[in-house]
């Protein structure tokens, strides 16, 4: 699904988006098996994620039902 369609799907929820946080600090979230901080791949991924968020294949969201 596209980012737009995903947001439509969860529009009744509050979205807490951790996607860029996990990409920026992979060791903090035990995600360093895919991304090692300080490497060339890490720097490229951070740049691409910041500029082209909509093409990231996986989003890390916590959804909360509003009161």
HTML snippet that shows the backbone in 3Dmol.js (N, CA, C, O; Angstrom):
<script src="https://3Dmol.org/build/3Dmol-min.js"></script>
<div id="view" style="width:600px;height:400px;position:relative"></div>
<script>
const pdb = `
ATOM      1  N   UNK A   1       0.840  -1.186   0.000  1.00  0.00           N
ATOM      2  CA  UNK A   1       0.000   0.000   0.000  1.00  0.00           C
ATOM      3  C   UNK A   1       0.883   1.248   0.000  1.00  0.00           C
ATOM      4  O   UNK A   1       2.000   1.242   0.519  1.00  0.00           O
ATOM      5  N   UNK A   2       0.369   2.282  -0.578  1.00  0.00           N
ATOM      6  CA  UNK A   2       1.098   3.550  -0.577  1.00  0.00           C
ATOM      7  C   UNK A   2       0.971   4.210   0.796  1.00  0.00           C
ATOM      8  O   UNK A   2       0.101   3.855   1.591  1.00  0.00           O
ATOM      9  N   UNK A   3       1.837   5.157   1.055  1.00  0.00           N
ATOM     10  CA  UNK A   3       1.796   5.892   2.316  1.00  0.00           C
ATOM     11  C   UNK A   3       0.440   6.587   2.474  1.00  0.00           C
ATOM     12  O   UNK A   3      -0.138   6.586   3.561  1.00  0.00           O
ATOM     13  N   UNK A   4      -0.052   7.168   1.408  1.00  0.00           N
ATOM     14  CA  UNK A   4      -1.351   7.852   1.445  1.00  0.00           C
ATOM     15  C   UNK A   4      -2.465   6.887   1.841  1.00  0.00           C
ATOM     16  O   UNK A   4      -3.299   7.213   2.685  1.00  0.00           O
ATOM     17  N   UNK A   5      -2.481   5.709   1.239  1.00  0.00           N
ATOM     18  CA  UNK A   5      -3.519   4.726   1.555  1.00  0.00           C
ATOM     19  C   UNK A   5      -3.380   4.184   2.978  1.00  0.00           C
ATOM     20  O   UNK A   5      -4.381   3.928   3.648  1.00  0.00           O
ATOM     21  N   UNK A   6      -2.157   4.014   3.430  1.00  0.00           N
ATOM     22  CA  UNK A   6      -1.952   3.578   4.810  1.00  0.00           C
ATOM     23  C   UNK A   6      -2.488   4.610   5.801  1.00  0.00           C
ATOM     24  O   UNK A   6      -3.131   4.262   6.791  1.00  0.00           O
ATOM     25  N   UNK A   7      -2.214   5.878   5.520  1.00  0.00           N
ATOM     26  CA  UNK A   7      -2.708   6.934   6.408  1.00  0.00           C
ATOM     27  C   UNK A   7      -4.227   7.010   6.387  1.00  0.00           C
ATOM     28  O   UNK A   7      -4.841   7.284   7.418  1.00  0.00           O
ATOM     29  N   UNK A   8      -4.841   6.775   5.239  1.00  0.00           N
ATOM     30  CA  UNK A   8      -6.306   6.726   5.170  1.00  0.00           C
ATOM     31  C   UNK A   8      -6.838   5.574   6.020  1.00  0.00           C
ATOM     32  O   UNK A   8      -7.846   5.713   6.712  1.00  0.00           O
ATOM     33  N   UNK A   9      -6.156   4.452   5.957  1.00  0.00           N
ATOM     34  CA  UNK A   9      -6.571   3.259   6.680  1.00  0.00           C
ATOM     35  C   UNK A   9      -6.575   3.477   8.197  1.00  0.00           C
ATOM     36  O   UNK A   9      -7.421   2.926   8.901  1.00  0.00           O
ATOM     37  N   UNK A  10      -5.651   4.261   8.686  1.00  0.00           N
ATOM     38  CA  UNK A  10      -5.525   4.462  10.140  1.00  0.00           C
ATOM     39  C   UNK A  10      -5.903   5.875  10.574  1.00  0.00           C
ATOM     40  O   UNK A  10      -5.461   6.341  11.625  1.00  0.00           O
ATOM     41  N   UNK A  11      -6.701   6.544   9.787  1.00  0.00           N
ATOM     42  CA  UNK A  11      -7.011   7.948  10.069  1.00  0.00           C
ATOM     43  C   UNK A  11      -7.740   8.168  11.393  1.00  0.00           C
ATOM     44  O   UNK A  11      -7.729   9.282  11.918  1.00  0.00           O
ATOM     45  N   UNK A  12      -8.366   7.144  11.936  1.00  0.00           N
ATOM     46  CA  UNK A  12      -9.087   7.284  13.205  1.00  0.00           C
ATOM     47  C   UNK A  12      -8.169   7.130  14.416  1.00  0.00           C
ATOM     48  O   UNK A  12      -8.617   7.238  15.558  1.00  0.00           O
ATOM     49  N   UNK A  13      -6.893   6.880  14.164  1.00  0.00           N
ATOM     50  CA  UNK A  13      -5.931   6.668  15.233  1.00  0.00           C
ATOM     51  C   UNK A  13      -4.898   7.790  15.268  1.00  0.00           C
ATOM     52  O   UNK A  13      -4.655   8.459  14.263  1.00  0.00           O
ATOM     53  N   UNK A  14      -4.298   7.984  16.433  1.00  0.00           N
ATOM     54  CA  UNK A  14      -3.121   8.841  16.542  1.00  0.00           C
ATOM     55  C   UNK A  14      -1.934   7.993  16.090  1.00  0.00           C
ATOM     56  O   UNK A  14      -1.800   6.841  16.503  1.00  0.00           O
ATOM     57  N   UNK A  15      -1.091   8.546  15.263  1.00  0.00           N
ATOM     58  CA  UNK A  15       0.077   7.814  14.775  1.00  0.00           C
ATOM     59  C   UNK A  15       1.323   8.353  15.470  1.00  0.00           C
ATOM     60  O   UNK A  15       1.607   9.550  15.425  1.00  0.00           O
ATOM     61  N   UNK A  16       2.050   7.462  16.105  1.00  0.00           N
ATOM     62  CA  UNK A  16       3.358   7.788  16.657  1.00  0.00           C
ATOM     63  C   UNK A  16       4.363   7.085  15.750  1.00  0.00           C
ATOM     64  O   UNK A  16       4.509   5.864  15.801  1.00  0.00           O
ATOM     65  N   UNK A  17       5.041   7.850  14.939  1.00  0.00           N
ATOM     66  CA  UNK A  17       5.912   7.316  13.897  1.00  0.00           C
ATOM     67  C   UNK A  17       7.352   7.211  14.393  1.00  0.00           C
ATOM     68  O   UNK A  17       7.976   8.217  14.731  1.00  0.00           O
ATOM     69  N   UNK A  18       7.871   5.989  14.433  1.00  0.00           N
ATOM     70  CA  UNK A  18       9.236   5.742  14.867  1.00  0.00           C
ATOM     71  C   UNK A  18      10.159   5.394  13.709  1.00  0.00           C
ATOM     72  O   UNK A  18      11.325   5.072  13.936  1.00  0.00           O
ATOM     73  N   UNK A  19       9.684   5.448  12.513  1.00  0.00           N
ATOM     74  CA  UNK A  19      10.456   5.010  11.351  1.00  0.00           C
ATOM     75  C   UNK A  19      11.810   5.706  11.251  1.00  0.00           C
ATOM     76  O   UNK A  19      12.847   5.043  11.216  1.00  0.00           O
ATOM     77  N   UNK A  20      11.808   7.023  11.207  1.00  0.00           N
ATOM     78  CA  UNK A  20      13.065   7.762  11.049  1.00  0.00           C
ATOM     79  C   UNK A  20      13.935   7.659  12.291  1.00  0.00           C
ATOM     80  O   UNK A  20      15.162   7.667  12.190  1.00  0.00           O
ATOM     81  N   UNK A  21      13.319   7.562  13.452  1.00  0.00           N
ATOM     82  CA  UNK A  21      14.060   7.401  14.704  1.00  0.00           C
ATOM     83  C   UNK A  21      14.853   6.085  14.701  1.00  0.00           C
ATOM     84  O   UNK A  21      16.020   6.058  15.092  1.00  0.00           O
ATOM     85  N   UNK A  22      14.217   5.011  14.264  1.00  0.00           N
ATOM     86  CA  UNK A  22      14.890   3.704  14.217  1.00  0.00           C
ATOM     87  C   UNK A  22      16.006   3.706  13.179  1.00  0.00           C
ATOM     88  O   UNK A  22      17.060   3.110  13.400  1.00  0.00           O
ATOM     89  N   UNK A  23      15.785   4.364  12.062  1.00  0.00           N
ATOM     90  CA  UNK A  23      16.826   4.445  11.028  1.00  0.00           C
ATOM     91  C   UNK A  23      18.008   5.279  11.530  1.00  0.00           C
ATOM     92  O   UNK A  23      19.163   4.949  11.258  1.00  0.00           O
ATOM     93  N   UNK A  24      17.721   6.342  12.252  1.00  0.00           N
ATOM     94  CA  UNK A  24      18.782   7.221  12.744  1.00  0.00           C
ATOM     95  C   UNK A  24      19.574   6.601  13.893  1.00  0.00           C
ATOM     96  O   UNK A  24      20.786   6.795  13.987  1.00  0.00           O
ATOM     97  N   UNK A  25      18.895   5.858  14.767  1.00  0.00           N
ATOM     98  CA  UNK A  25      19.537   5.258  15.937  1.00  0.00           C
ATOM     99  C   UNK A  25      19.256   3.749  15.989  1.00  0.00           C
ATOM    100  O   UNK A  25      18.545   3.292  16.884  1.00  0.00           O
ATOM    101  N   UNK A  26      19.793   2.979  15.057  1.00  0.00           N
ATOM    102  CA  UNK A  26      19.458   1.550  14.997  1.00  0.00           C
ATOM    103  C   UNK A  26      19.874   0.759  16.238  1.00  0.00           C
ATOM    104  O   UNK A  26      19.156  -0.157  16.642  1.00  0.00           O
ATOM    105  N   UNK A  27      20.994   1.081  16.841  1.00  0.00           N
ATOM    106  CA  UNK A  27      21.433   0.304  18.006  1.00  0.00           C
ATOM    107  C   UNK A  27      20.516   0.533  19.208  1.00  0.00           C
ATOM    108  O   UNK A  27      20.340  -0.371  20.024  1.00  0.00           O
ATOM    109  N   UNK A  28      19.941   1.703  19.328  1.00  0.00           N
ATOM    110  CA  UNK A  28      19.005   2.018  20.417  1.00  0.00           C
ATOM    111  C   UNK A  28      17.773   1.124  20.346  1.00  0.00           C
ATOM    112  O   UNK A  28      17.185   0.798  21.377  1.00  0.00           O
ATOM    113  N   UNK A  29      17.378   0.726  19.140  1.00  0.00           N
ATOM    114  CA  UNK A  29      16.182  -0.085  18.929  1.00  0.00           C
ATOM    115  C   UNK A  29      16.520  -1.523  18.517  1.00  0.00           C
ATOM    116  O   UNK A  29      15.666  -2.238  17.994  1.00  0.00           O
ATOM    117  N   UNK A  30      17.744  -1.932  18.751  1.00  0.00           N
ATOM    118  CA  UNK A  30      18.219  -3.287  18.406  1.00  0.00           C
ATOM    119  C   UNK A  30      17.961  -3.622  16.937  1.00  0.00           C
ATOM    120  O   UNK A  30      17.557  -4.736  16.603  1.00  0.00           O
ATOM    121  N   UNK A  31      18.196  -2.654  16.082  1.00  0.00           N
ATOM    122  CA  UNK A  31      18.009  -2.846  14.643  1.00  0.00           C
ATOM    123  C   UNK A  31      19.344  -2.799  13.902  1.00  0.00           C
ATOM    124  O   UNK A  31      19.368  -2.631  12.683  1.00  0.00           O
ATOM    125  N   UNK A  32      20.433  -2.945  14.613  1.00  0.00           N
ATOM    126  CA  UNK A  32      21.741  -2.805  13.969  1.00  0.00           C
ATOM    127  C   UNK A  32      22.184  -4.040  13.193  1.00  0.00           C
ATOM    128  O   UNK A  32      23.292  -4.045  12.657  1.00  0.00           O
ATOM    129  N   UNK A  33      21.361  -5.092  13.111  1.00  0.00           N
ATOM    130  CA  UNK A  33      21.705  -6.207  12.236  1.00  0.00           C
ATOM    131  C   UNK A  33      21.482  -5.833  10.775  1.00  0.00           C
ATOM    132  O   UNK A  33      22.049  -6.460   9.880  1.00  0.00           O
ATOM    133  N   UNK A  34      20.662  -4.819  10.530  1.00  0.00           N
ATOM    134  CA  UNK A  34      20.398  -4.359   9.167  1.00  0.00           C
ATOM    135  C   UNK A  34      21.214  -3.109   8.826  1.00  0.00           C
ATOM    136  O   UNK A  34      21.638  -2.931   7.684  1.00  0.00           O
ATOM    137  N   UNK A  35      21.428  -2.249   9.819  1.00  0.00           N
ATOM    138  CA  UNK A  35      22.117  -0.977   9.595  1.00  0.00           C
ATOM    139  C   UNK A  35      23.172  -0.807  10.681  1.00  0.00           C
ATOM    140  O   UNK A  35      22.857  -0.874  11.869  1.00  0.00           O
ATOM    141  N   UNK A  36      24.410  -0.588  10.285  1.00  0.00           N
ATOM    142  CA  UNK A  36      25.468  -0.327  11.251  1.00  0.00           C
ATOM    143  C   UNK A  36      25.765   1.162  11.231  1.00  0.00           C
ATOM    144  O   UNK A  36      26.099   1.732  10.192  1.00  0.00           O
ATOM    145  N   UNK A  37      25.638   1.782  12.397  1.00  0.00           N
ATOM    146  CA  UNK A  37      25.859   3.233  12.487  1.00  0.00           C
ATOM    147  C   UNK A  37      27.259   3.604  12.010  1.00  0.00           C
ATOM    148  O   UNK A  37      28.236   2.911  12.294  1.00  0.00           O
ATOM    149  N   UNK A  38      27.329   4.702  11.288  1.00  0.00           N
ATOM    150  CA  UNK A  38      28.603   5.227  10.826  1.00  0.00           C
ATOM    151  C   UNK A  38      29.071   4.710   9.477  1.00  0.00           C
ATOM    152  O   UNK A  38      30.027   5.247   8.919  1.00  0.00           O
ATOM    153  N   UNK A  39      28.433   3.695   8.943  1.00  0.00           N
ATOM    154  CA  UNK A  39      28.857   3.154   7.649  1.00  0.00           C
ATOM    155  C   UNK A  39      28.309   4.009   6.507  1.00  0.00           C
ATOM    156  O   UNK A  39      27.453   4.871   6.712  1.00  0.00           O
ATOM    157  N   UNK A  40      28.811   3.757   5.321  1.00  0.00           N
ATOM    158  CA  UNK A  40      28.325   4.468   4.131  1.00  0.00           C
ATOM    159  C   UNK A  40      26.842   4.165   3.898  1.00  0.00           C
ATOM    160  O   UNK A  40      26.054   5.064   3.602  1.00  0.00           O
ATOM    161  N   UNK A  41      26.477   2.898   4.034  1.00  0.00           N
ATOM    162  CA  UNK A  41      25.072   2.488   3.874  1.00  0.00           C
ATOM    163  C   UNK A  41      24.166   3.233   4.858  1.00  0.00           C
ATOM    164  O   UNK A  41      23.068   3.654   4.496  1.00  0.00           O
ATOM    165  N   UNK A  42      24.620   3.391   6.078  1.00  0.00           N
ATOM    166  CA  UNK A  42      23.876   4.120   7.115  1.00  0.00           C
ATOM    167  C   UNK A  42      23.651   5.586   6.706  1.00  0.00           C
ATOM    168  O   UNK A  42      22.545   6.112   6.832  1.00  0.00           O
ATOM    169  N   UNK A  43      24.697   6.220   6.225  1.00  0.00           N
ATOM    170  CA  UNK A  43      24.578   7.633   5.823  1.00  0.00           C
ATOM    171  C   UNK A  43      23.639   7.801   4.634  1.00  0.00           C
ATOM    172  O   UNK A  43      22.826   8.725   4.606  1.00  0.00           O
ATOM    173  N   UNK A  44      23.751   6.907   3.652  1.00  0.00           N
ATOM    174  CA  UNK A  44      22.870   6.961   2.479  1.00  0.00           C
ATOM    175  C   UNK A  44      21.429   6.726   2.888  1.00  0.00           C
ATOM    176  O   UNK A  44      20.532   7.458   2.471  1.00  0.00           O
ATOM    177  N   UNK A  45      21.204   5.702   3.706  1.00  0.00           N
ATOM    178  CA  UNK A  45      19.844   5.395   4.143  1.00  0.00           C
ATOM    179  C   UNK A  45      19.225   6.557   4.910  1.00  0.00           C
ATOM    180  O   UNK A  45      18.049   6.863   4.712  1.00  0.00           O
ATOM    181  N   UNK A  46      19.979   7.200   5.768  1.00  0.00           N
ATOM    182  CA  UNK A  46      19.454   8.351   6.501  1.00  0.00           C
ATOM    183  C   UNK A  46      19.087   9.488   5.566  1.00  0.00           C
ATOM    184  O   UNK A  46      18.044  10.121   5.731  1.00  0.00           O
ATOM    185  N   UNK A  47      19.931   9.746   4.594  1.00  0.00           N
ATOM    186  CA  UNK A  47      19.638  10.804   3.623  1.00  0.00           C
ATOM    187  C   UNK A  47      18.373  10.490   2.831  1.00  0.00           C
ATOM    188  O   UNK A  47      17.479  11.328   2.710  1.00  0.00           O
ATOM    189  N   UNK A  48      18.311   9.275   2.294  1.00  0.00           N
ATOM    190  CA  UNK A  48      17.151   8.872   1.490  1.00  0.00           C
ATOM    191  C   UNK A  48      15.877   8.878   2.334  1.00  0.00           C
ATOM    192  O   UNK A  48      14.830   9.329   1.868  1.00  0.00           O
ATOM    193  N   UNK A  49      15.955   8.389   3.552  1.00  0.00           N
ATOM    194  CA  UNK A  49      14.775   8.334   4.420  1.00  0.00           C
ATOM    195  C   UNK A  49      14.253   9.729   4.727  1.00  0.00           C
ATOM    196  O   UNK A  49      13.041   9.944   4.757  1.00  0.00           O
ATOM    197  N   UNK A  50      15.144  10.670   4.951  1.00  0.00           N
ATOM    198  CA  UNK A  50      14.724  12.050   5.248  1.00  0.00           C
ATOM    199  C   UNK A  50      14.079  12.718   4.031  1.00  0.00           C
ATOM    200  O   UNK A  50      13.061  13.398   4.155  1.00  0.00           O
ATOM    201  N   UNK A  51      14.671  12.521   2.875  1.00  0.00           N
ATOM    202  CA  UNK A  51      14.205  13.209   1.661  1.00  0.00           C
ATOM    203  C   UNK A  51      13.057  12.502   0.953  1.00  0.00           C
ATOM    204  O   UNK A  51      12.191  13.148   0.363  1.00  0.00           O
ATOM    205  N   UNK A  52      13.054  11.177   1.014  1.00  0.00           N
ATOM    206  CA  UNK A  52      12.074  10.387   0.258  1.00  0.00           C
ATOM    207  C   UNK A  52      11.343   9.411   1.172  1.00  0.00           C
ATOM    208  O   UNK A  52      11.266   8.216   0.888  1.00  0.00           O
ATOM    209  N   UNK A  53      10.816   9.925   2.256  1.00  0.00           N
ATOM    210  CA  UNK A  53      10.127   9.100   3.261  1.00  0.00           C
ATOM    211  C   UNK A  53       9.051   8.219   2.636  1.00  0.00           C
ATOM    212  O   UNK A  53       8.870   7.072   3.046  1.00  0.00           O
ATOM    213  N   UNK A  54       8.352   8.741   1.665  1.00  0.00           N
ATOM    214  CA  UNK A  54       7.220   8.034   1.059  1.00  0.00           C
ATOM    215  C   UNK A  54       7.618   6.754   0.324  1.00  0.00           C
ATOM    216  O   UNK A  54       6.745   5.938   0.027  1.00  0.00           O
ATOM    217  N   UNK A  55       8.900   6.544   0.020  1.00  0.00           N
ATOM    218  CA  UNK A  55       9.299   5.318  -0.680  1.00  0.00           C
ATOM    219  C   UNK A  55       9.893   4.258   0.250  1.00  0.00           C
ATOM    220  O   UNK A  55      10.287   3.185  -0.209  1.00  0.00           O
ATOM    221  N   UNK A  56       9.958   4.544   1.535  1.00  0.00           N
ATOM    222  CA  UNK A  56      10.460   3.551   2.486  1.00  0.00           C
ATOM    223  C   UNK A  56       9.499   2.357   2.464  1.00  0.00           C
ATOM    224  O   UNK A  56       8.287   2.554   2.550  1.00  0.00           O
ATOM    225  N   UNK A  57      10.003   1.136   2.351  1.00  0.00           N
ATOM    226  CA  UNK A  57       9.106  -0.019   2.219  1.00  0.00           C
ATOM    227  C   UNK A  57       8.409  -0.433   3.511  1.00  0.00           C
ATOM    228  O   UNK A  57       7.404  -1.143   3.463  1.00  0.00           O
ATOM    229  N   UNK A  58       8.921  -0.004   4.665  1.00  0.00           N
ATOM    230  CA  UNK A  58       8.327  -0.389   5.942  1.00  0.00           C
ATOM    231  C   UNK A  58       8.258   0.823   6.855  1.00  0.00           C
ATOM    232  O   UNK A  58       9.238   1.551   7.008  1.00  0.00           O
ATOM    233  N   UNK A  59       7.109   1.033   7.454  1.00  0.00           N
ATOM    234  CA  UNK A  59       6.926   2.124   8.409  1.00  0.00           C
ATOM    235  C   UNK A  59       6.734   1.518   9.785  1.00  0.00           C
ATOM    236  O   UNK A  59       6.067   0.494   9.934  1.00  0.00           O
ATOM    237  N   UNK A  60       7.312   2.146  10.778  1.00  0.00           N
ATOM    238  CA  UNK A  60       7.192   1.664  12.149  1.00  0.00           C
ATOM    239  C   UNK A  60       6.309   2.655  12.898  1.00  0.00           C
ATOM    240  O   UNK A  60       6.747   3.729  13.310  1.00  0.00           O
ATOM    241  N   UNK A  61       5.075   2.263  13.057  1.00  0.00           N
ATOM    242  CA  UNK A  61       4.078   3.125  13.700  1.00  0.00           C
ATOM    243  C   UNK A  61       3.515   2.448  14.933  1.00  0.00           C
ATOM    244  O   UNK A  61       3.329   1.232  14.964  1.00  0.00           O
ATOM    245  N   UNK A  62       3.249   3.249  15.940  1.00  0.00           N
ATOM    246  CA  UNK A  62       2.438   2.820  17.074  1.00  0.00           C
ATOM    247  C   UNK A  62       1.138   3.586  16.921  1.00  0.00           C
ATOM    248  O   UNK A  62       1.137   4.815  16.841  1.00  0.00           O
ATOM    249  N   UNK A  63       0.034   2.859  16.882  1.00  0.00           N
ATOM    250  CA  UNK A  63      -1.275   3.490  16.733  1.00  0.00           C
ATOM    251  C   UNK A  63      -1.958   3.535  18.083  1.00  0.00           C
ATOM    252  O   UNK A  63      -1.907   2.582  18.860  1.00  0.00           O
ATOM    253  N   UNK A  64      -2.591   4.652  18.342  1.00  0.00           N
ATOM    254  CA  UNK A  64      -3.314   4.821  19.610  1.00  0.00           C
ATOM    255  C   UNK A  64      -4.699   5.323  19.309  1.00  0.00           C
ATOM    256  O   UNK A  64      -4.877   6.282  18.559  1.00  0.00           O
ATOM    257  N   UNK A  65      -5.668   4.682  19.889  1.00  0.00           N
ATOM    258  CA  UNK A  65      -7.041   5.101  19.705  1.00  0.00           C
ATOM    259  C   UNK A  65      -7.288   6.346  20.553  1.00  0.00           C
ATOM    260  O   UNK A  65      -7.074   6.319  21.765  1.00  0.00           O
ATOM    261  N   UNK A  66      -7.737   7.439  19.926  1.00  0.00           N
ATOM    262  CA  UNK A  66      -7.978   8.673  20.695  1.00  0.00           C
ATOM    263  C   UNK A  66      -9.134   8.477  21.690  1.00  0.00           C
ATOM    264  O   UNK A  66     -10.033   7.663  21.475  1.00  0.00           O
ATOM    265  N   UNK A  67      -9.081   9.226  22.752  1.00  0.00           N
ATOM    266  CA  UNK A  67     -10.155   9.150  23.767  1.00  0.00           C
ATOM    267  C   UNK A  67     -11.432   9.743  23.282  1.00  0.00           C
ATOM    268  O   UNK A  67     -12.423   9.756  24.012  1.00  0.00           O
TER     269      UNK A  67
END
`;
const viewer = $3Dmol.createViewer("view");
viewer.addModel(pdb, "pdb");
viewer.setStyle({}, {cartoon: {color: "spectrum"}});
viewer.zoomTo();
viewer.render();
</script>
